[in-house]
Structure formats: C-alpha cells, structure tokens
C-alpha cells in the first residue's frame, strides 16, 4: 500500500504562490520535484486556483453606426444583472 505523502507548510505556500502567479501544475511539479498528479491533488485541496484572466477590452470605433434595437450587445448591456438577463429581445407583435 502506498504511503501517504507528508506536505510541509513551505510546500503549501509555494503551491499557493506559484498558482497565484499563474504557473501550471506541470511547472509547479517540476519545481517541487513531485508528480504532477500529487501537486494537482494537493493544490486543489488547498484551494490554489489560477487567477482569472480578463480579456483586454476591445476599443470601440467612435464612427460606427448605432446598433439596432435588440442587438445582442446592446440588449445584453441593458439586461445583465436583472431578471431579464439571458432573455431574448422581445420582438414587437404586429396586429392585423
């Protein structure tokens, strides 16, 4: 039966720090000289997550034409965080 690995506080801190800096599991495993699976398992139990990468904002063209009513970009900007979030734009119903 395999023996349970004893983790030190220094190793735990190093895993947390490296993950916060954006290092992958392979790199952390190589630095610590431990298998990738062992580092992944320990890192997940510690809650060591990679920081979320936010995409760079796209520069708007100030000369572009206005978006039509109900365009997904404008409708989404209006409804995000409301009860209408994720709902389609209500198209008008024409009566005959």
MODELLER restraints for C-alpha pairs under 7 A, 6 or more apart:
rsr = mdl.restraints
at = mdl.atoms
rsr.add(forms.Gaussian(group=physical.xy_distance, feature=features.Distance(at['CA:15:A'], at['CA:28:A']), mean=6.78, stdev=0.5))
rsr.add(forms.Gaussian(group=physical.xy_distance, feature=features.Distance(at['CA:15:A'], at['CA:43:A']), mean=6.39, stdev=0.5))
rsr.add(forms.Gaussian(group=physical.xy_distance, feature=features.Distance(at['CA:16:A'], at['CA:48:A']), mean=5.12, stdev=0.5))
rsr.add(forms.Gaussian(group=physical.xy_distance, feature=features.Distance(at['CA:18:A'], at['CA:28:A']), mean=6.92, stdev=0.5))
rsr.add(forms.Gaussian(group=physical.xy_distance, feature=features.Distance(at['CA:19:A'], at['CA:48:A']), mean=6.09, stdev=0.5))
rsr.add(forms.Gaussian(group=physical.xy_distance, feature=features.Distance(at['CA:19:A'], at['CA:49:A']), mean=5.98, stdev=0.5))
rsr.add(forms.Gaussian(group=physical.xy_distance, feature=features.Distance(at['CA:19:A'], at['CA:50:A']), mean=5.14, stdev=0.5))
rsr.add(forms.Gaussian(group=physical.xy_distance, feature=features.Distance(at['CA:20:A'], at['CA:49:A']), mean=6.70, stdev=0.5))
rsr.add(forms.Gaussian(group=physical.xy_distance, feature=features.Distance(at['CA:20:A'], at['CA:50:A']), mean=5.52, stdev=0.5))
rsr.add(forms.Gaussian(group=physical.xy_distance, feature=features.Distance(at['CA:20:A'], at['CA:51:A']), mean=5.89, stdev=0.5))
rsr.add(forms.Gaussian(group=physical.xy_distance, feature=features.Distance(at['CA:22:A'], at['CA:50:A']), mean=5.36, stdev=0.5))
rsr.add(forms.Gaussian(group=physical.xy_distance, feature=features.Distance(at['CA:22:A'], at['CA:51:A']), mean=6.38, stdev=0.5))
rsr.add(forms.Gaussian(group=physical.xy_distance, feature=features.Distance(at['CA:25:A'], at['CA:36:A']), mean=6.04, stdev=0.5))
rsr.add(forms.Gaussian(group=physical.xy_distance, feature=features.Distance(at['CA:25:A'], at['CA:39:A']), mean=6.71, stdev=0.5))
rsr.add(forms.Gaussian(group=physical.xy_distance, feature=features.Distance(at['CA:25:A'], at['CA:40:A']), mean=6.13, stdev=0.5))
rsr.add(forms.Gaussian(group=physical.xy_distance, feature=features.Distance(at['CA:26:A'], at['CA:36:A']), mean=5.64, stdev=0.5))
rsr.add(forms.Gaussian(group=physical.xy_distance, feature=features.Distance(at['CA:29:A'], at['CA:35:A']), mean=5.70, stdev=0.5))
rsr.add(forms.Gaussian(group=physical.xy_distance, feature=features.Distance(at['CA:29:A'], at['CA:36:A']), mean=5.04, stdev=0.5))
rsr.add(forms.Gaussian(group=physical.xy_distance, feature=features.Distance(at['CA:29:A'], at['CA:39:A']), mean=5.96, stdev=0.5))
rsr.add(forms.Gaussian(group=physical.xy_distance, feature=features.Distance(at['CA:70:A'], at['CA:89:A']), mean=5.27, stdev=0.5))
rsr.add(forms.Gaussian(group=physical.xy_distance, feature=features.Distance(at['CA:75:A'], at['CA:89:A']), mean=6.80, stdev=0.5))
rsr.add(forms.Gaussian(group=physical.xy_distance, feature=features.Distance(at['CA:79:A'], at['CA:85:A']), mean=4.96, stdev=0.5))
